[in-house]
């Protein structure tokens, strides 16, 4: 295998849904799509209706150029690019040649008044929008659904929590899973609110060429309507390039989601290590080349690594793509080609997380043992009840009896017997156990 990137090599089959959005061939197809949509939109504009004629047959033929765009057509563009050394111009020449056989009179209107970046920024916005709203959100939704399923099934399953790695107030396994589910859902909703901006206003964002040719046309309004027809939002105030602030907002949203999922992947690794979760044993799989007993948490480990690579790229791109020298420099051109790489590593991680979640099930016995060995966590409950009953040094008193000491059920009951509290409070403490010290968990998880 000769691929340099693992996304195009080892993990190719796992990320192939992104090929239609982030491959070089996809970029050429989206550029062609924008050029053709623009040409058709020009023909429907009042100022140009008498000059550009596209009937139903011609329109169908034009649309067929991007609908039927395949490897052969991509190669044709690349052959032109070898000569021009300019990728957008190669698309323009390719389209002009194709249009000659459809309607020769349309050739002068190809790329009319435009700069390359009008096509590029619009194409990239469409590519990213399509990928995010399609396979990326689909894979994220699968992770979210699996988390919600686990949260719902285990919301009443008591589990020892650990703060600073030490036994702490009881939680439930479902509550911990619900935390990650809730965080992901909130960030996903924020991302869905982001509207990618695009510009379509000529060499330095002024419609200068358009205006000199057709002074009576409102080109700002034209651009706004054209962007809306593509499902994008127009940015009327730009240099040669769209400043990419909306893209940065989108990428930052995915940084936050990836941070959440990295956090979760690490926790899942620790839960598996702790034996709170048991992994399914799949026939034929191997966990180690020398230790036959092992079932490694490879999906969460793979996800963690890919999320970190993704965020390194996403953070860099979201910062760097918003900067450009004066009206424009070309450094952003090569950077844009790496947006797909950042999303590719994210996408791969989401898939691995889902595989990992589908393979685990809770170990109720282990969770029960941990709780039964942790009666000391009820020291919090004791000192809080003492405070309620007016004890000024409640914390210090219980600290002396419990900190750094073994507290089992017998010791716990002994401590309760010495307390100067009401009968009602004593009964509540006597009936308490590590497994039932759950507070308002049931209400908190009402929606699960």
N, C-alpha and C positions, 0 to 999 in steps of 0.2 A: 504494500500500500504506500503510495507516494505522497499523500496529503501531508502538509505541514501542520495544519490545525486539526486537533482531535475532533472538532465539530464536523469536519468534512471527512474524517477518517473513522476512528474508533466509534464515535457516537453518531455517525451519519444517519442511521436509520431512526435514531431517537429524536432527531431534530428536523427531519426531512419536511415536516409541515411548514417550516419557515422558508423553504427554498423559493416558494412563489412570491415571497416578500423581500427577502434580503440577498438573494444571489445577484450576480452581475447581470445575468439574463433577465431577472425580474426588474432590475433597475432600468434596463433598456426598454422593456415592455411598458413600464409605467411612464417613462419619458415619452414613448410613442403615443401612449394613451392620452397624455396631457396635450401633446401637439395636435392630435386629431380632434379631441374635444374642443380645443380652442378654435380650430379652423371651422368646425361646425357652428360654434357659438358666434363667431364673427359673421357667418352667413345669415344668422338670424337677428343681427343687430341693425337697427333702423338705418343708420348712416351708410351701411355697406350692402344692404339687400339688393340694390340695383347693380352692384359690382361683382358680388360673389353669388354664384348660383349652385346650390347643392340640392338635387332632387332626392326623392326617397331611394332610388336605385344607387345613386352615388353615396348617399349617407350609409347605406347598408354595406357598400364595398369598403368605405373608409373604416367603419367599425370592425369589419372583418379583419383588417390589418393587425389590430391589437388582440382581437379575440383569437385569432389563429396563429399568433406569434409563437414560433417554436425554435428549436435549436438551429435549424437551417437559416431562419431569418436573422436570428441573433448573430450567426457567423457572418452573414452578409454585412451587417453593421460593423462588426469587428474588422472586416477586410477594408472597409472605408476608413475606419479609425487608424489603421496602420499607416495610411497615407496622410490623413489630416492631423493626426496627433491631438485630436480634440473629440472627446466622446459625444458631446451634445451635437456638435456640428455633424458628426457622422450619422446621428439619428435624423437630422434635418435633411442631409443629402439622400439618405435611404428613403425617407418618406417622399421627398420630391420625385425620386425616380419611380416609386410605386404609383404616385398620383398621376404621373404622365399618362399611364394606361387607363386611368379612371376618368379624369377630366383635366386636360392640359392647362385649361384656364385657371385652375386652382393653384398651380405651382407657385406663382408669385406671392400667394397669401400664406404659404407655409412659414411659420416662425415670424409672422409679420410684427415688426416693432419690438420684438422681444430680445432679451439678453438670455444667455444660457442659464443663469441662476433662476429666472422665472420658471423655467421647465424643471430644473433640478430641485429647488426647494418645494415645489408643489408635488413633484413625484415622490420625494422622500416623505413628505407629510402623509401622502396617501398610502405609501408602503407601511409606514410605522402604524398609522391608524388601522389599517387592515390587519396587520399582524397582532396588534394589541387586542382589538375587538374580536378577533378570530381565535387562532390557536392558543395565544398566550392567556387570555382571559378564560378560555375553556380549560386549560390545564390548572390554572389557579382555582377555578371553580371546583374542579375535581378534588383538589387538596382541601378546600374549605368544606366541601360536603362530607368528606371522609372524617375531618376533624369534628364536625358537628355530630356525625353519627356516633363517634366514639364518646364525645361529651354527653350525648343523650343517654347512651347505654350505661355509662359509668358515673353519672352525676350524683348517685347516692352511695358510691363505693368509697368508704372512708380510707384515707391514706395519710401516712405520716408526712408532714411537710418538713423541709429542711431550709433553715435560713443560716447563711454562713456555713453550710454543710452540717449543721447541728440540728437535732430534733427540735421541732417547733410546733406551734398550734396546728391541730388536725385540719386537713383539707379533704377534698374528694378528688379522685382522679379526673372525674368529669369536669370539675371546676377548673383544674389546671389546663385541660384541653380547651375548655370554653374561652379561657383568657386568650389563647392564640387565635382561636376562631374569630372572636370578637375584634381583635386587633387587625386581622387580615381584612375582615369585612369593612371596617371603617376606612382603611387605607384604599381599598378597592373602590369604594364609593367616591373617595376624593379624586382618584385617578379618572374615574368616569366623568367627572365634572370638567376636566381639562379639555379645552378646545384648541386644537392645533391651528396655529395661524400660518398663513402663506401670503406671499406677495406676488403680484403679476403686473409690474408697473414699469418695465423697461430698464435701460442701462444703469441708471442711478436712482430709480424710484420716482421719476417725475412724469412718465408718459410722454417725454419730449418727442420721440419719433411718432408716436400715435397722434399726438395733437397737431403736429405740423401737417400730417397727411389728412386728418379729418378733424378740423378745429371745432366743428359743431357738436361732436359726440362728447358725452360726459363719460370720460374714460375711468374716472374713479368709481362711478356707479357701475360701469361695465365690469370692472374687476371684482367688485363686491358681489355682483350677481353671478359672475362666472365661478368664483370660489364657492359660493353657496351651492351652485349646481353640482359641485364635486364633493360636497359634504364637509367643506373646510370653511374657516373664518378668515376674511380678508384683513390684512394689516396694511392700512393706507400710508403709513408714515415709516419709510425704510430707506436704507441706502441701496446699493445694488443687491444686497442680500437681506433676507428676513432675519432679524436679530436672534431668533431661536430661543427667546425667553420662555415661550410656551412649551417648547420641546424640553428645555431644562426642567420646567415644572413637572412634566410627565416623567422624565428620567429620575428626578428626585423622588417622585412617588414610588417608583419601583425600587429605589435604594431603601426606602423605609420598609416596604413589603419584604424585601430580601433580608433586611436586618432582623425582622420578626421571625422569618423562617429559619434564619441561621440560629437564632436564639432557641427556637423550637427543636431544630435538628440536634443541637448540643444537649438539650434536656432529654430528648428521646434516647440519645446515646447513653446518658447517665441513668435513665430509668431502666434501660435494658441491662446495663452493667449491674444495677442494684437488684435486678430480677423482679422489678415491679411489672415490667412488660416481658412476655415470652415471645420469641420469634418462631414462626412456623418453620418446620423442617421440610424443605423441598427435596424430594427424591432426586438424586443425581448431582446435586450441588455440592461444592466443596468449600469449606471455610478456611482451610490452611493446607499448605503442601506437605506439612509434617505432623500437624495435630488434628487427627480425624474428628474429634468431638466438637469442633468449633462451628458456631453459627454467628458470623460477624455482622454487625449492624452497617453493612456496606452502603446501603441506600442513603442512610442519613449522613454517613461520612462523605460519600460522593456529593451529596447535595450541599453540605457545608463548604466543601472546597469550591464547587462551581458557583455558589452564591457569593463567595468572597472574590473570586475572579470577576464575576459579573459586576459587583459593586465597585471594584477598582476602576473598571471601564466606565460604568455609569456615572460615578462621581467625577471622573476626569472629563468625560464628554459634556456633562451638564454644565461644567465650569468653562471649559475651553471653547465650546461651540458658540458661546455668547460673545466672544471677542473676535474682532477683525480690524485690520489696519485701515483707517480712513473709510473710503466707500466700499473697499473690499480687498482682501488678499486671498490667495488660493490654498492656504494651509488647511482650511476647513474641508476642502474637497476630499482629501484622503481620510480625514477623521470621520466624516459621515459614513464612509464605507465600513466602519467598525461598530456602528450602532447595532447592526445585526449580530455581531459577535457577542456584544453585551447581552442582548436579548436571548441569544442562543444558549449561553451558559445559564441564564435564568430559567429558561424553558426546560433545559435538561435537568436542572435541580428540582423544579416543580414535579416533573415526572418521577424522579427518584424518590422524592418525599412521599408521593402518593403510593408508590410501590411499597415503601417501607411501612407506611401506616396500614396498608392492607394486610401486612404479614404479621402484625403484632396483636396479642390479646392479653388482657390483664391477668396477673397472678394474684388471685384473691388470698391465697394461703400466705404468700410472702408479705402482703400488706397487713394481714392480720397479725402475723408474728412481730412485725416492726412496731405496730401500735401497742401490742401487749407488753413489749419490752421498753415502752417509753411513757410510763406513768408520770415521769417527771415533768412532762409538758403541761400537766394540769396545775403546776405551780402558779401559772398565770391566773387561772381561774380562782385559786384559793386566795391569792393576794388581792385580787379585784373584789371578791366578796368581803374580805376583811376591811377594805377601804369603805365599802358600802356600810359596814357596821361600825364605822367610826374609828378604826384602828389607825393611828397616826404613822406608825412605823411598819405598816403591813408588808411593804416590799422588802425591807431589811430583814424582817422576822422570817419570812418564807425563803429568802435568799440564804440565810444561815442554815436552814433545814434541808435545802435541796441543791444548792449550787455545787457542782463537782461531785455529787454523791449519787449512789444508786438508789433510785426510788422505784419500788415495785408496788403492786396493789396493796400489799400488807402495810408497807411504810406509808402509803398515801392515806389509807384508812386511819392509821395511827395519828397522822398529822391532823386530820379532820376532827378526831375525837378531842383534841386539845384546844380547838378554836372557840372563841367567845363570840358566837354568832347566833342569829335567830334560828329557831327550829326549822323554819321553812328553808332558809339558806343552807343549813346543815344537810337537810334531806336532799336538796338539789345537788350538793357536792357529793354526797354518798352515792347517789344514783348516776353520777357522771362517770364516764370512762373515756380513755383516749379515742375510742371509736365513735363516741357520741358527742364529742366536743366540737360541734359543727356550726354553732351560731345560726346565721340566717342563710346558710348555703341554699336551702330549698327555695327560698324566695329569690335569691340572687339568680338562680338557674331556672327560674320559672318558664322562660321561653324555650328551654331545651327539653 
